[in-house]
Amino acid sequence: MGRIKTRLVKAITHQLLEEYRDSFNTDYEDNKVKVAELTDTKSKKLRNIIAGYVTRIIKAEAK
Protein backbone atom coordinates (compact mmCIF):
# COMPACT_ATOMS: atom_id res chain seq x y z
CA MET A 1 0.00 0.00 0.00
CA GLY A 2 1.13 3.50 -0.73
CA ARG A 3 1.07 6.65 1.29
CA ILE A 4 -2.25 8.41 1.73
CA LYS A 5 -2.45 11.82 0.05
CA THR A 6 -3.81 14.77 2.01
CA ARG A 7 -6.72 16.93 0.87
CA LEU A 8 -4.33 19.74 -0.01
CA VAL A 9 -2.31 17.53 -2.35
CA LYS A 10 -5.43 16.07 -3.98
CA ALA A 11 -7.04 19.50 -4.41
CA ILE A 12 -3.97 21.09 -5.98
CA THR A 13 -3.40 18.07 -8.23
CA HIS A 14 -6.97 17.92 -9.51
CA GLN A 15 -6.99 21.67 -10.11
CA LEU A 16 -3.75 21.44 -12.11
CA LEU A 17 -5.10 18.53 -14.15
CA GLU A 18 -8.32 20.40 -14.94
CA GLU A 19 -6.45 23.45 -16.22
CA TYR A 20 -3.21 22.06 -17.65
CA ARG A 21 -3.80 18.36 -18.43
CA ASP A 22 -1.97 18.59 -21.77
CA SER A 23 1.18 19.87 -20.05
CA PHE A 24 1.71 16.68 -18.06
CA ASN A 25 2.92 13.25 -19.18
CA THR A 26 4.02 9.96 -17.63
CA ASP A 27 7.56 11.17 -16.83
CA TYR A 28 7.97 12.19 -13.20
CA GLU A 29 10.95 14.49 -13.80
CA ASP A 30 9.08 16.49 -16.47
CA ASN A 31 6.02 16.74 -14.23
CA LYS A 32 8.16 17.96 -11.33
CA VAL A 33 9.41 20.88 -13.43
CA LYS A 34 5.89 21.69 -14.65
CA VAL A 35 4.47 21.67 -11.11
CA ALA A 36 7.23 24.04 -10.00
CA GLU A 37 6.36 26.40 -12.86
CA LEU A 38 2.58 26.27 -12.40
CA THR A 39 2.38 26.50 -8.61
CA ASP A 40 3.99 28.60 -5.93
CA THR A 41 4.84 25.80 -3.51
CA LYS A 42 7.75 26.75 -1.30
CA SER A 43 8.44 23.20 -0.19
CA LYS A 44 10.33 20.74 -2.40
CA LYS A 45 8.67 17.85 -0.61
CA LEU A 46 5.16 19.13 -1.39
CA ARG A 47 6.14 19.80 -5.02
CA ASN A 48 7.48 16.26 -5.36
CA ILE A 49 4.39 14.68 -3.80
CA ILE A 50 2.12 16.62 -6.17
CA ALA A 51 4.26 15.70 -9.18
CA GLY A 52 4.20 12.04 -8.18
CA TYR A 53 0.44 12.06 -7.77
CA VAL A 54 0.01 13.75 -11.16
CA THR A 55 2.24 11.11 -12.74
CA ARG A 56 0.30 8.31 -11.09
CA ILE A 57 -3.05 9.66 -12.33
CA ILE A 58 -1.75 10.15 -15.89
CA LYS A 59 -0.33 6.59 -15.95
CA ALA A 60 -3.61 5.16 -14.65
CA GLU A 61 -5.55 6.94 -17.38
CA ALA A 62 -3.15 5.62 -20.03
CA LYS A 63 -4.00 2.03 -19.14
Secondary structure, 3 states (H helix, E strand, C coil): CCCCCCHHHHHHHHHHHHHHHHHCCCCHHHHHHHHHHHCCCCCHHHHHHHHHHHHHHHHHHHC
